[in-house]
Amino acid sequence: MTQVFVPADRFTMGGVDVYAENDELPAHTVQLDAFWLDQVEVTTGMYGLCVRAGACGLPAKTHSDNRASYFENVEFRDYPVVYVTWQDAQEYCSWAGRRLPTEAEWERAARGDDLRTYPWGDEPPNELLANFLNLAGDTSRVGSYASGASPFGALDMAGNVWEWVADIYKRAYYEESPAANPSGPSDAAGLFRVIRGGSFQDARVNVRVSNRGYELGPNLALPFSDATRRGNASVRIGFRCAVDS
């Protein structure tokens, strides 16, 4: 997997446009150490290598939104893996010698060092910049929207699939977030995990770089036999990995 380098620096995190929601506020300055981020989302083919190595479980479902055969179909090996839980994503990144990015790392890689609304700038999304609003009807091959690249060269940071990040979700976290290398709330009881970037089904307001989503993550208090222990998976959620510089 090719990765892009994001150097150490400060950036403005949070909503700075008229569509900013309460959980994106206040906008605040964050200092981050340097890191590397996968240039594209983890694909079905990449995830399949982890499954075959015995380090990852199968996705919860092997179809996509409108494709009866997806995960095990070689035609879609360069498309983002979907129906993976947060736990699945974490296990894949660990197997690959990487980790899930923090929410702050994800946003800086998507936004860069200015106040842009989308990875490519402030121009509203269209069919040449991102897979959103069901314009493509399903996931797209990763890296299909070169014109929508972020300032650091990361692709598909807006649309295609939502992406799991490491952090527990807390609506008011930005009110207490540390100024350097925030890693999310320390509340071990928090069950929801942050997702970022929007998906092929989402409207343009949801593919803004500052938009925050969330989905149910693992509940380690449940017994291993409980099917809900690992949390939720969705046809709209995938992930990418990061690594320290």
Secondary structure, 3 states (H helix, E strand, C coil): CCEEEECCEEEEECCCCCCCCHHHCCCEEEEECCEEEECCCCEHHHHHHHHHCCCCCCCCCCCCCCCCCCCCCHHHCCCECCCCCHHHHHHHHHHCCCECCCHHHHHHHHHCCCCCCECCECCCCCCCCCECCCCCCCCCCCCCCHHHCCCCCCCCCCECCEEEEEEECCCCHHHCCCCECCCCCCCCCCCEEEEECCCCCCCHHHHCCCCEEEEECCCCCCCCCCCCCCCCCCCCEEECCEEEC
